[in-house]
Amino acid sequence: MLRILKDTKIDFLRMRKGAFIISGIMILGGLFSIYQIMSGKANTGIDFSGGTMLYLRLDSELPVSEIRRALRPIGFEDATIQRVRGEESPRFMVRTRNKQFKTGEVADNLLSTLRKELPRSKITLEGSEEIGPAVSRKLQRDAGRSVLIAIVFIIIYITIRFDFKFGVAAALATLHDGLAVLAVTQFSGIEFNLLIITAVLTVLGYSLTDTVVVYDRIRENLRRYRDDDMPKIINRSINEVLSRTIITSLTTMLVVVCLLVLGGAILYGFAFALLVGVIIGSYSSIFVASPIIVEWERWTSGR
């Protein structure tokens, strides 16, 4: 196979204290992001905060700024307005959170206001979606439950394939990745929606795959070098798969960057979260998942 690095002898475990500090900051940032999301203070999409999405067709082209200005009288000038590309006649997607109107009344008020403020344009409502507060809370619970279920099955899978301490280490590493992605996306101002949850779950799978590759090599070297201590075996294993990890990460990032640049506004947050997740997932398999095993061994042996 192609190898961009050969016979490296990097002492990764020597850097684990600094890595633990960096990871601790990311975990705290992720926990703070969860608090912000649950308390309604984060930049959440209508999936989690409740709101309305309208699909409009116009008979003439209008700039987004003019549509936004038309919504000002009813306090929706901060709505997310996106021009749908690839259509002959202008189509727009308008997303806004519920404010002074009850669920079910937002679409009618938005449409009537636009028709009043933009009388020269014929505006047709092609469809609308409304998510109330009760649905939003359910989505929040289901999103959190899906991540926790994924973590539990990761522990079970790694325990069966390797060992319990490997399972716990892999679960902590993947949980770390999910929290880190949440922290980076929230502090970057990316809207938190169901696509971000999808990206987080995808990152968990990617990170687990990368961690399993390292663990497989550790298991092989534990049998091959029985007289060596655990830190030496882990360092050797990481160096042996380092080239594979880098190549896999770079090729994955190449695809994600294309999605980030060419995917448009709707997929931007999803692609950004994936890009961050690939970087953090590669980092955690080396600097989080493997060092936890060393610390576990020292703790159980009393050293």
Backbone bond lengths (Angstrom), bond angles and torsions (degrees), N, CA, C in turn:
res aa  C-N    CA-C-N  psi(-1)  N-CA   C-N-CA  omega(-1)  CA-C   N-CA-C  phi
1 M - - - 1.463 - - 1.520 110.83 -
2 L 1.348 115.21 158.03 1.452 119.95 178.07 1.524 109.71 -64.55
3 R 1.324 116.31 132.00 1.460 121.62 178.25 1.522 108.94 -128.27
4 I 1.336 116.69 121.16 1.454 119.80 178.98 1.528 110.89 -92.63
5 L 1.328 116.46 -15.71 1.463 121.83 176.13 1.523 107.97 -130.28
6 K 1.307 116.48 133.79 1.459 120.66 -178.09 1.524 110.31 -126.35
7 D 1.321 114.84 134.57 1.463 122.42 172.62 1.536 112.31 52.90
8 T 1.311 116.94 46.51 1.466 119.91 176.39 1.530 109.82 -75.88
9 K 1.318 115.01 150.57 1.473 120.62 179.43 1.528 109.44 -134.69
10 I 1.311 114.85 52.45 1.468 120.83 -178.25 1.528 109.31 -81.57
11 D 1.329 115.90 134.22 1.461 120.94 178.57 1.531 108.52 -88.85
12 F 1.326 116.19 84.51 1.460 120.63 -176.79 1.524 111.93 -67.72
13 L 1.310 117.03 -37.33 1.464 120.20 -176.79 1.523 112.16 -66.70
14 R 1.301 116.35 -22.75 1.465 119.80 177.35 1.532 110.66 -66.67
15 M 1.328 116.04 -25.16 1.469 120.96 -178.52 1.518 112.54 -94.50
16 R 1.326 117.84 7.24 1.460 118.96 -170.96 1.528 113.17 -68.83
17 K 1.338 118.88 -30.01 1.465 119.31 -179.90 1.527 110.78 -66.01
18 G 1.329 115.90 -44.33 1.464 118.81 176.12 1.515 111.69 -63.89
19 A 1.345 115.79 -38.44 1.464 119.98 178.84 1.524 110.96 -65.98
20 F 1.331 116.72 -37.86 1.467 119.82 178.46 1.531 110.96 -64.34
21 I 1.324 117.02 -35.42 1.470 120.53 178.27 1.533 109.90 -65.79
22 I 1.339 115.85 -46.58 1.471 120.36 178.19 1.524 110.37 -61.03
23 S 1.335 116.36 -44.49 1.466 120.42 179.89 1.521 111.22 -64.62
24 G 1.330 116.49 -38.16 1.466 120.31 178.09 1.518 111.78 -61.25
25 I 1.330 116.36 -39.93 1.471 120.47 177.92 1.523 110.10 -64.57
26 M 1.349 116.27 -42.38 1.466 119.32 179.76 1.523 111.36 -66.34
27 I 1.329 117.15 -37.90 1.471 120.30 179.17 1.525 110.50 -65.40
28 L 1.338 116.60 -43.73 1.469 119.87 177.60 1.525 110.75 -62.04
29 G 1.339 115.56 -39.66 1.461 119.24 176.79 1.517 111.51 -63.09
30 G 1.344 117.02 -38.99 1.459 120.96 178.04 1.515 112.22 -66.54
31 L 1.333 117.22 -42.24 1.468 120.84 177.90 1.524 111.06 -64.01
32 F 1.337 115.46 -39.31 1.463 119.30 177.16 1.531 110.70 -64.63
33 S 1.328 116.16 -37.72 1.468 120.35 178.03 1.526 111.04 -64.06
34 I 1.341 116.31 -41.61 1.468 119.74 177.75 1.526 110.56 -61.79
35 Y 1.349 115.66 -41.84 1.473 119.49 177.33 1.529 110.64 -60.70
36 Q 1.338 116.27 -42.94 1.459 120.05 179.47 1.531 111.55 -63.17
37 I 1.323 115.92 -40.64 1.464 120.52 -179.68 1.527 110.70 -66.41
38 M 1.338 116.79 -47.08 1.460 120.94 -177.61 1.527 112.24 -67.10
39 S 1.341 117.07 -30.01 1.463 120.43 -179.42 1.522 112.61 -89.24
40 G 1.335 116.68 -1.02 1.456 120.54 177.85 1.512 114.78 78.91
41 K 1.347 117.34 15.60 1.462 120.39 -178.26 1.522 112.98 -97.39
42 A 1.327 116.64 -7.45 1.462 120.21 -177.98 1.522 110.48 -85.82
43 N 1.320 114.54 169.08 1.463 120.73 176.97 1.523 108.14 -83.17
44 T 1.328 115.09 82.42 1.462 120.31 -176.69 1.523 110.93 -99.93
45 G 1.327 115.32 149.78 1.456 120.38 176.12 1.508 110.67 -78.89
46 I 1.312 115.83 179.74 1.463 119.00 -177.13 1.525 111.79 -68.21
47 D 1.358 116.98 -17.20 1.465 119.75 176.83 1.521 110.66 -60.51
48 F 1.348 116.67 -33.30 1.462 120.85 -173.03 1.526 113.47 -113.63
49 S 1.303 117.66 -16.49 1.462 118.90 -179.16 1.521 112.70 -110.91
50 G 1.325 116.45 -9.18 1.453 119.99 -175.35 1.525 110.01 84.40
51 G 1.299 117.13 140.40 1.449 119.13 -178.91 1.507 111.54 168.37
52 T 1.325 114.20 -167.60 1.457 120.95 -174.79 1.520 110.05 -132.96
53 M 1.329 115.77 141.56 1.460 121.71 174.92 1.527 107.79 -124.24
54 L 1.347 116.34 126.16 1.457 122.31 -179.24 1.520 109.92 -116.40
55 Y 1.320 115.81 142.91 1.460 122.20 174.47 1.530 107.21 -113.32
56 L 1.322 115.78 112.38 1.462 121.51 -173.48 1.521 111.07 -114.13
57 R 1.336 115.40 144.87 1.459 121.89 172.87 1.529 108.33 -121.12
58 L 1.354 116.11 131.10 1.450 122.36 179.87 1.525 109.36 -112.83
59 D 1.328 116.25 154.38 1.467 119.06 178.80 1.528 112.16 -89.84
60 S 1.352 116.91 -6.79 1.459 121.08 177.57 1.520 109.51 -144.28
61 E 1.309 115.43 154.03 1.466 120.53 -177.14 1.520 110.48 -71.84
62 L 1.331 115.73 136.19 1.456 121.59 176.68 1.527 109.02 -135.71
63 P 1.332 118.35 142.27 1.469 119.32 175.17 1.523 111.14 -70.86
64 V 1.321 115.07 151.28 1.463 120.05 -179.96 1.522 110.91 -59.63
65 S 1.317 116.55 -35.95 1.465 120.57 -178.46 1.527 111.94 -60.91
66 E 1.340 117.42 -35.02 1.461 120.37 179.68 1.520 111.36 -71.66
67 I 1.323 116.63 -37.46 1.471 119.89 176.01 1.522 109.83 -65.31
68 R 1.317 116.24 -40.76 1.471 120.36 179.42 1.530 110.31 -63.75
69 R 1.337 116.02 -40.66 1.466 119.90 178.98 1.533 110.36 -63.85
70 A 1.331 116.21 -36.72 1.466 119.78 -179.14 1.520 112.37 -66.21
71 L 1.310 117.49 -24.48 1.465 121.31 -178.99 1.533 112.60 -87.24
72 R 1.325 116.59 -5.16 1.459 120.24 -176.44 1.524 113.70 -61.37
73 P 1.337 120.78 -39.20 1.468 119.97 -177.25 1.525 114.77 -58.22
74 I 1.344 117.43 -27.37 1.471 118.85 179.15 1.534 111.66 -106.60
75 G 1.330 116.10 14.22 1.467 120.53 172.05 1.508 115.81 78.45
76 F 1.346 118.20 23.72 1.457 121.31 -179.77 1.527 112.35 -113.09
77 E 1.334 116.39 29.09 1.459 119.03 -179.11 1.527 112.97 -69.29
78 D 1.351 116.90 -14.12 1.465 120.46 178.41 1.536 111.84 -94.37
79 A 1.325 117.78 12.19 1.465 120.99 179.07 1.519 110.86 -64.44
80 T 1.325 115.73 151.30 1.466 121.00 175.77 1.521 108.50 -84.75
81 I 1.328 116.22 118.84 1.465 121.34 -176.98 1.527 108.50 -120.74
82 Q 1.308 116.31 123.72 1.468 121.00 -177.75 1.521 110.08 -126.75
83 R 1.307 114.82 132.87 1.469 121.69 175.12 1.519 108.63 -81.22
84 V 1.324 117.62 124.68 1.460 122.10 179.28 1.521 107.61 -82.08
85 R 1.313 116.23 117.25 1.461 121.03 -176.36 1.530 110.83 -83.85
86 G 1.330 114.75 161.55 1.452 120.77 176.83 1.510 113.92 82.70
87 E 1.333 117.33 14.02 1.462 120.91 179.18 1.524 109.44 -113.89
88 E 1.323 117.58 145.00 1.462 121.52 179.56 1.525 110.95 -69.60
89 S 1.310 116.88 -51.39 1.463 119.74 175.98 1.527 108.96 -93.05
90 P 1.342 117.29 147.52 1.469 120.71 -175.75 1.530 112.85 -60.79
91 R 1.317 116.68 128.28 1.460 122.17 174.97 1.520 108.39 -126.42
92 F 1.321 116.09 139.74 1.456 121.19 -178.03 1.522 109.77 -130.83
93 M 1.323 114.44 147.16 1.459 121.20 173.83 1.526 106.91 -113.13
94 V 1.316 116.73 120.67 1.457 122.68 -178.23 1.522 108.72 -113.07
95 R 1.336 116.12 122.93 1.466 121.02 178.85 1.520 108.56 -121.09
96 T 1.310 116.14 132.74 1.458 119.68 179.59 1.520 110.29 -149.50
97 R 1.301 116.16 152.07 1.453 121.32 176.45 1.528 109.39 -83.27
98 N 1.326 115.37 150.41 1.466 119.62 177.50 1.524 110.06 -68.32
99 K 1.311 115.54 135.35 1.464 119.72 179.21 1.524 109.31 -123.43
100 Q 1.347 116.28 -101.05 1.465 118.67 -175.31 1.518 113.52 -81.36
101 F 1.345 117.45 -12.40 1.463 119.82 -177.71 1.522 111.17 -96.73
102 K 1.320 115.70 152.49 1.454 121.18 175.64 1.518 109.93 -76.81
103 T 1.335 114.54 157.53 1.459 118.91 175.78 1.533 109.42 -59.89
104 G 1.329 116.89 129.45 1.454 121.83 -176.83 1.510 113.04 104.55
105 E 1.367 116.74 -19.89 1.457 120.71 180.00 1.520 113.06 -101.81
106 V 1.321 117.08 -14.53 1.461 120.88 -173.16 1.522 110.94 -64.28
107 A 1.338 117.06 -47.96 1.465 120.46 -176.56 1.520 111.30 -59.34
108 D 1.344 118.14 -43.47 1.462 121.38 -179.19 1.523 111.11 -64.17
109 N 1.331 116.52 -42.32 1.462 120.03 -178.97 1.525 111.82 -69.02
110 L 1.330 116.57 -40.90 1.461 119.63 177.87 1.532 110.72 -62.50
111 L 1.318 116.88 -45.97 1.457 120.81 -177.26 1.529 111.39 -65.71
112 S 1.319 116.98 -44.68 1.469 119.58 179.98 1.520 111.70 -64.81
113 T 1.333 117.09 -36.61 1.466 121.05 178.35 1.523 111.19 -66.46
114 L 1.335 116.20 -44.77 1.462 119.71 179.28 1.529 111.32 -61.92
115 R 1.316 117.53 -42.22 1.460 120.58 179.32 1.529 111.72 -65.66
116 K 1.321 116.11 -32.72 1.462 120.17 179.05 1.517 111.35 -74.38
117 E 1.345 116.44 -42.84 1.462 120.67 -176.34 1.524 112.83 -80.66
118 L 1.336 117.05 -21.72 1.472 121.41 -179.15 1.525 109.23 -123.72
119 P 1.315 117.70 65.89 1.467 120.36 -173.82 1.528 113.64 -68.05
120 R 1.337 117.74 -20.96 1.466 119.76 -178.10 1.522 112.63 -77.87
121 S 1.320 117.09 -14.19 1.463 121.01 -178.57 1.526 110.26 -108.51
122 K 1.308 115.16 135.33 1.460 119.96 173.89 1.519 108.58 -86.08
123 I 1.329 116.32 115.72 1.464 121.91 -174.50 1.523 108.95 -108.32
124 T 1.316 115.35 125.66 1.467 121.38 179.22 1.519 109.71 -115.83
125 L 1.325 116.12 129.81 1.461 120.83 176.45 1.524 108.84 -86.32
126 E 1.346 116.09 113.35 1.468 120.45 -178.49 1.520 112.52 -88.19
127 G 1.301 115.88 -20.16 1.462 119.11 -180.00 1.509 110.41 173.54
128 S 1.320 116.53 162.12 1.464 121.02 178.64 1.517 109.42 -151.71
129 E 1.319 115.03 152.00 1.464 121.97 176.86 1.515 108.12 -131.20
130 E 1.315 116.19 136.42 1.464 120.32 178.76 1.517 109.24 -127.80
131 I 1.329 114.47 136.15 1.463 120.95 177.56 1.516 107.78 -124.21
132 G 1.314 115.89 118.24 1.457 120.66 -179.04 1.513 112.18 -85.23
133 P 1.349 117.85 171.57 1.473 122.40 -179.06 1.523 113.39 -58.56
134 A 1.340 116.98 -36.97 1.468 119.06 -178.82 1.520 110.99 -65.77
135 V 1.342 116.57 -42.53 1.462 120.72 177.61 1.522 110.33 -64.03
136 S 1.343 116.56 -39.32 1.459 121.00 -179.72 1.530 111.27 -61.95
137 R 1.321 116.28 -44.59 1.474 119.44 178.98 1.518 110.87 -63.64
138 K 1.322 117.23 -38.70 1.458 120.69 177.96 1.531 110.55 -64.29
139 L 1.321 117.36 -40.99 1.461 120.93 178.19 1.527 110.74 -63.12
140 Q 1.330 116.83 -39.33 1.465 120.28 177.19 1.524 110.90 -61.51
141 R 1.339 116.17 -46.47 1.470 119.64 179.81 1.525 110.98 -63.66
142 D 1.327 116.56 -43.65 1.468 120.22 -178.59 1.527 111.19 -65.43
143 A 1.335 117.01 -37.18 1.464 120.56 178.94 1.524 110.76 -64.72
144 G 1.333 116.27 -46.41 1.462 119.72 177.94 1.515 112.21 -64.03
145 R 1.341 116.28 -38.90 1.463 120.77 179.82 1.527 111.01 -65.68
146 S 1.319 117.52 -38.79 1.465 120.41 -179.19 1.521 111.45 -64.66
147 V 1.336 116.82 -38.58 1.468 120.25 178.51 1.526 110.31 -67.24
148 L 1.341 117.19 -43.49 1.465 120.52 -179.98 1.531 111.53 -64.14
149 I 1.326 116.98 -40.72 1.467 120.45 177.73 1.523 110.38 -62.04
150 A 1.328 116.11 -40.91 1.466 119.94 178.25 1.525 110.86 -61.02
151 I 1.342 117.06 -42.04 1.469 121.15 179.38 1.523 110.72 -62.95
152 V 1.338 117.19 -43.71 1.472 120.73 -179.37 1.523 110.94 -61.51
153 F 1.323 117.34 -44.67 1.460 120.16 -179.27 1.527 111.79 -69.47
154 I 1.333 116.99 -28.00 1.465 119.84 174.60 1.524 109.94 -63.75
155 I 1.335 116.54 -45.35 1.472 120.41 178.73 1.526 110.07 -60.32
156 I 1.334 116.95 -45.57 1.470 120.32 -178.83 1.529 110.75 -62.55
157 Y 1.333 116.28 -46.13 1.471 120.64 -177.43 1.535 111.59 -63.00
158 I 1.342 116.77 -48.81 1.467 119.89 -177.81 1.516 111.17 -68.32
159 T 1.356 117.05 -34.83 1.467 120.09 177.97 1.519 110.78 -63.19
160 I 1.336 117.18 -43.40 1.464 120.83 179.48 1.528 110.43 -66.23
161 R 1.332 116.42 -41.56 1.462 119.97 -175.25 1.524 112.45 -78.33
162 F 1.350 116.65 -35.50 1.460 119.36 -176.15 1.534 110.64 -121.69
163 D 1.327 114.79 -87.78 1.453 120.35 -174.53 1.525 107.44 -161.38
164 F 1.346 117.40 161.89 1.460 119.61 -177.03 1.526 112.24 -61.90
165 K 1.333 116.76 -41.83 1.468 118.59 -179.18 1.531 111.33 -65.53
166 F 1.321 116.64 -32.13 1.462 120.16 174.91 1.538 109.83 -66.59
167 G 1.345 115.30 -39.92 1.460 119.25 179.73 1.515 112.35 -63.72
168 V 1.336 116.96 -44.72 1.460 120.89 178.69 1.523 110.65 -63.85
169 A 1.336 116.74 -43.36 1.468 121.05 179.97 1.529 110.93 -62.23
170 A 1.340 117.09 -43.57 1.468 120.76 179.01 1.519 111.10 -65.11
171 A 1.345 116.95 -40.35 1.464 120.59 179.50 1.526 110.91 -64.45
172 L 1.333 116.99 -43.83 1.462 120.66 178.45 1.524 111.05 -63.22
173 A 1.323 116.32 -38.57 1.470 120.25 179.79 1.526 111.01 -66.20
174 T 1.336 116.76 -43.77 1.464 119.33 -179.86 1.530 111.67 -69.98
175 L 1.345 116.77 -36.31 1.465 120.04 174.96 1.526 109.73 -63.03
176 H 1.318 115.79 -41.53 1.467 121.81 175.63 1.532 110.57 -57.07
177 D 1.331 116.79 -42.83 1.468 120.70 -178.81 1.516 111.43 -65.14
178 G 1.332 116.17 -43.63 1.459 119.50 179.61 1.521 112.04 -61.96
179 L 1.337 116.87 -44.36 1.462 121.08 178.99 1.523 111.22 -65.96
180 A 1.340 116.72 -38.45 1.461 120.44 179.63 1.525 111.42 -64.80
181 V 1.344 116.91 -42.11 1.465 120.32 178.33 1.526 110.30 -63.39
182 L 1.335 116.71 -42.08 1.462 119.92 177.16 1.521 111.15 -60.08
183 A 1.339 116.25 -44.06 1.464 120.63 -178.58 1.527 111.00 -61.53
184 V 1.325 116.59 -49.33 1.467 120.16 -176.91 1.527 111.29 -64.30
185 T 1.329 117.24 -43.75 1.468 119.46 -178.20 1.527 111.30 -67.15
186 Q 1.333 117.20 -40.13 1.459 119.41 -179.81 1.527 111.98 -67.72
187 F 1.337 116.56 -43.74 1.461 119.35 -179.96 1.526 111.73 -72.93
188 S 1.327 117.41 -14.20 1.470 121.44 175.65 1.522 111.72 -89.16
189 G 1.315 116.77 -3.62 1.452 120.26 178.96 1.513 114.15 82.65
190 I 1.337 117.81 11.22 1.463 120.93 178.52 1.524 109.91 -71.59
191 E 1.319 116.56 135.71 1.463 120.65 179.09 1.518 110.47 -66.85
192 F 1.332 116.16 131.05 1.462 121.68 179.73 1.518 109.02 -87.81
193 N 1.334 116.05 116.39 1.458 120.86 -179.20 1.528 109.22 -144.50
194 L 1.323 117.01 -170.24 1.461 120.55 -177.68 1.526 112.24 -65.75
195 L 1.328 117.51 -27.52 1.464 119.83 176.84 1.527 111.01 -66.31
196 I 1.322 117.46 -34.64 1.466 120.52 177.20 1.529 109.82 -67.58
197 I 1.333 117.20 -39.82 1.468 120.34 175.52 1.520 109.99 -60.75
198 T 1.331 116.65 -42.83 1.464 120.78 176.93 1.521 110.82 -59.65
199 A 1.325 116.49 -42.71 1.468 120.68 178.94 1.526 111.05 -63.88
200 V 1.336 117.04 -41.38 1.468 120.67 179.88 1.526 110.60 -62.42
201 L 1.341 117.60 -45.24 1.460 120.62 179.34 1.529 110.99 -65.03
202 T 1.337 116.75 -36.09 1.465 120.28 176.44 1.521 110.56 -64.55
203 V 1.332 115.85 -41.47 1.471 120.71 178.71 1.525 110.89 -63.85
204 L 1.331 117.42 -38.57 1.467 120.39 177.81 1.527 110.28 -59.27
205 G 1.327 116.42 -44.06 1.467 120.02 178.22 1.514 112.39 -65.29
206 Y 1.333 116.86 -41.98 1.465 120.63 179.09 1.524 110.63 -63.77
207 S 1.326 116.31 -46.62 1.463 120.66 -178.87 1.522 110.80 -62.59
208 L 1.339 116.46 -41.51 1.463 119.78 179.62 1.526 110.95 -62.47
209 T 1.329 117.14 -41.76 1.467 120.84 178.88 1.526 111.00 -60.50
210 D 1.327 115.93 -44.80 1.464 120.17 179.26 1.523 110.94 -64.97
211 T 1.331 116.69 -38.97 1.472 120.61 179.29 1.527 111.04 -66.46
212 V 1.335 117.10 -39.27 1.466 120.92 -179.98 1.525 110.59 -63.04
213 V 1.328 117.46 -36.73 1.468 120.59 177.66 1.535 110.25 -60.93
214 V 1.319 116.48 -45.09 1.471 120.36 177.85 1.522 110.52 -64.63
215 Y 1.340 116.59 -43.61 1.466 119.94 -178.88 1.525 111.84 -64.59
216 D 1.327 116.81 -36.79 1.465 119.57 176.95 1.519 111.39 -59.50
217 R 1.334 115.69 -43.61 1.465 118.86 179.51 1.526 111.39 -69.26
218 I 1.329 117.68 -35.39 1.465 120.28 176.02 1.524 110.27 -62.30
219 R 1.317 117.42 -43.15 1.463 121.20 179.99 1.532 110.68 -63.35
220 E 1.332 116.52 -42.57 1.467 119.70 178.00 1.523 111.26 -61.62
221 N 1.329 116.57 -43.58 1.468 120.73 -177.73 1.521 112.70 -73.33
222 L 1.344 116.95 -25.96 1.467 119.29 174.41 1.528 110.71 -63.81
223 R 1.331 116.77 -34.44 1.463 120.73 177.38 1.523 111.45 -79.25
224 R 1.326 116.14 -33.30 1.462 120.54 -174.94 1.520 112.23 -79.98
225 Y 1.330 116.71 -38.26 1.472 121.24 -176.51 1.528 109.03 -118.40
226 R 1.310 115.49 70.73 1.461 121.05 -174.64 1.516 113.05 -66.72
227 D 1.317 117.96 -25.03 1.465 120.88 -176.78 1.527 113.00 -86.51
228 D 1.322 117.61 -12.77 1.468 120.71 -179.67 1.523 110.28 -81.62
229 D 1.348 114.80 153.00 1.466 118.13 177.63 1.533 109.91 -81.84
230 M 1.334 115.24 167.35 1.457 121.02 -174.15 1.528 113.45 -60.46
231 P 1.345 120.48 -46.68 1.472 119.08 179.75 1.521 113.30 -57.24
232 K 1.318 117.19 -41.05 1.463 120.27 -179.84 1.523 111.47 -65.84
233 I 1.328 116.57 -40.64 1.467 120.90 179.31 1.525 110.83 -65.84
234 I 1.338 116.78 -41.68 1.466 119.86 -179.43 1.520 110.64 -66.49
235 N 1.330 117.57 -43.65 1.466 120.52 177.35 1.529 111.05 -59.21
236 R 1.331 115.41 -44.97 1.461 120.05 179.32 1.539 110.34 -60.87
237 S 1.325 116.56 -43.22 1.471 121.23 -177.73 1.522 111.78 -64.92
238 I 1.325 116.46 -44.74 1.472 119.57 179.38 1.516 111.04 -61.94
239 N 1.326 117.03 -42.82 1.468 120.19 179.48 1.522 111.89 -64.00
240 E 1.329 116.25 -34.65 1.468 119.72 -178.39 1.529 112.56 -70.11
241 V 1.342 116.78 -30.58 1.473 119.41 -179.67 1.525 112.10 -104.01
242 L 1.335 117.04 6.29 1.464 120.55 -175.59 1.529 111.96 -60.68
243 S 1.320 116.40 -43.91 1.460 120.44 -179.40 1.525 110.38 -61.38
244 R 1.329 116.35 -43.30 1.466 120.52 179.40 1.520 110.84 -62.70
245 T 1.336 117.09 -41.75 1.463 121.48 179.96 1.519 111.30 -62.07
246 I 1.332 116.36 -44.57 1.467 120.64 -178.12 1.530 110.99 -66.23
247 I 1.342 116.74 -44.99 1.461 120.11 -179.30 1.531 110.96 -63.04
248 T 1.333 116.52 -43.44 1.466 120.49 178.81 1.525 110.80 -62.08
249 S 1.329 116.52 -44.22 1.464 120.58 -179.38 1.524 111.30 -64.40
250 L 1.320 117.11 -43.37 1.467 120.61 -177.95 1.527 111.89 -65.62
251 T 1.332 116.63 -42.88 1.474 119.12 179.44 1.526 110.90 -66.87
252 T 1.326 117.03 -38.53 1.465 119.87 177.01 1.520 110.96 -65.78
253 M 1.324 116.09 -42.99 1.457 120.40 179.83 1.523 111.48 -64.07
254 L 1.322 117.34 -33.38 1.467 120.60 178.66 1.529 110.81 -59.96
255 V 1.332 115.82 -44.64 1.471 120.42 178.63 1.522 110.61 -66.62
256 V 1.332 116.81 -43.13 1.462 120.50 -177.42 1.527 110.97 -66.71
257 V 1.326 117.75 -37.90 1.464 121.04 178.01 1.528 110.16 -63.11
258 C 1.326 117.36 -40.26 1.470 120.58 175.83 1.521 110.51 -60.45
259 L 1.334 116.52 -42.14 1.463 120.75 177.59 1.522 110.73 -65.01
260 L 1.328 116.60 -37.64 1.467 121.85 -179.88 1.524 111.09 -65.17
261 V 1.328 116.41 -42.39 1.468 121.56 -175.62 1.525 111.58 -80.15
262 L 1.330 116.92 -39.52 1.457 120.77 -171.67 1.523 113.94 -104.36
263 G 1.315 117.99 -8.64 1.467 120.70 -173.39 1.511 115.20 -77.04
264 G 1.320 117.45 -12.57 1.454 119.67 179.46 1.515 113.17 85.39
265 A 1.334 115.02 179.10 1.467 120.73 -174.51 1.520 112.81 -66.00
266 I 1.335 117.02 -34.69 1.465 119.74 -175.94 1.527 111.34 -66.24
267 L 1.338 117.59 -38.82 1.463 121.72 -177.08 1.523 113.17 -94.40
268 Y 1.339 117.56 0.35 1.466 119.65 -175.05 1.533 111.57 -60.99
269 G 1.331 117.28 -49.05 1.463 120.27 -178.33 1.516 112.01 -62.39
270 F 1.337 116.85 -41.49 1.463 121.66 178.16 1.524 111.12 -61.61
271 A 1.352 116.65 -47.12 1.468 120.65 -179.39 1.522 111.40 -66.69
272 F 1.324 117.09 -38.16 1.466 120.82 178.81 1.528 110.62 -63.42
273 A 1.341 116.39 -45.03 1.466 120.13 178.87 1.528 111.30 -63.46
274 L 1.336 117.07 -38.15 1.462 120.44 177.15 1.525 111.42 -64.35
275 L 1.327 116.51 -43.39 1.461 120.53 -179.75 1.521 111.00 -61.63
276 V 1.324 116.13 -46.85 1.464 120.53 176.87 1.522 110.32 -61.56
277 G 1.326 116.85 -40.89 1.462 121.11 -178.23 1.510 113.44 -65.87
278 V 1.335 117.67 -38.13 1.467 120.41 178.37 1.531 110.09 -63.42
279 I 1.333 116.68 -42.99 1.470 120.67 179.46 1.527 110.31 -64.33
280 I 1.332 116.38 -48.07 1.468 120.40 -177.90 1.521 110.71 -68.38
281 G 1.344 117.35 -37.19 1.464 119.98 179.18 1.513 112.29 -63.39
282 S 1.328 117.29 -40.10 1.462 120.78 177.22 1.527 110.82 -66.87
283 Y 1.319 115.81 -38.69 1.474 121.07 178.10 1.527 111.01 -64.22
284 S 1.347 116.12 -44.36 1.467 119.17 -173.34 1.519 112.77 -69.99
285 S 1.342 117.93 -32.66 1.464 119.33 179.99 1.530 111.25 -65.37
286 I 1.329 116.20 -24.87 1.464 120.70 179.76 1.517 111.58 -95.64
287 F 1.330 116.85 -47.01 1.463 120.73 -169.99 1.525 114.57 -101.71
288 V 1.334 118.50 -4.11 1.465 120.27 179.94 1.524 110.97 -123.00
289 A 1.342 117.21 -58.97 1.463 120.69 -174.40 1.521 112.39 -61.48
290 S 1.341 117.35 -45.37 1.465 120.32 -177.79 1.526 113.15 -73.59
291 P 1.351 120.23 -45.76 1.471 119.54 178.06 1.520 114.08 -61.14
292 I 1.346 117.55 -29.56 1.468 119.02 178.62 1.525 110.34 -61.44
293 I 1.330 117.33 -36.07 1.465 120.86 178.34 1.527 110.30 -62.44
294 V 1.334 117.11 -42.11 1.471 121.21 178.66 1.524 110.25 -62.48
295 E 1.337 116.48 -45.87 1.461 119.62 179.77 1.523 110.77 -65.07
296 W 1.326 118.08 -35.72 1.457 121.91 176.47 1.531 110.39 -62.24
297 E 1.339 116.42 -46.52 1.460 120.82 179.37 1.514 111.19 -60.54
298 R 1.321 117.12 -42.31 1.473 119.63 179.81 1.513 111.38 -67.29
299 W 1.329 116.26 -37.19 1.458 119.85 -178.79 1.532 110.61 -68.70
300 T 1.326 117.30 -44.65 1.470 120.76 -179.04 1.519 112.61 -70.05
301 S 1.361 116.74 -29.01 1.461 119.70 -179.69 1.540 112.14 -86.86
302 G 1.340 115.94 -9.43 1.452 119.33 177.89 1.510 114.98 80.69
303 R 1.342 116.22 14.29 1.466 118.84 179.88 1.516 111.62 -93.53
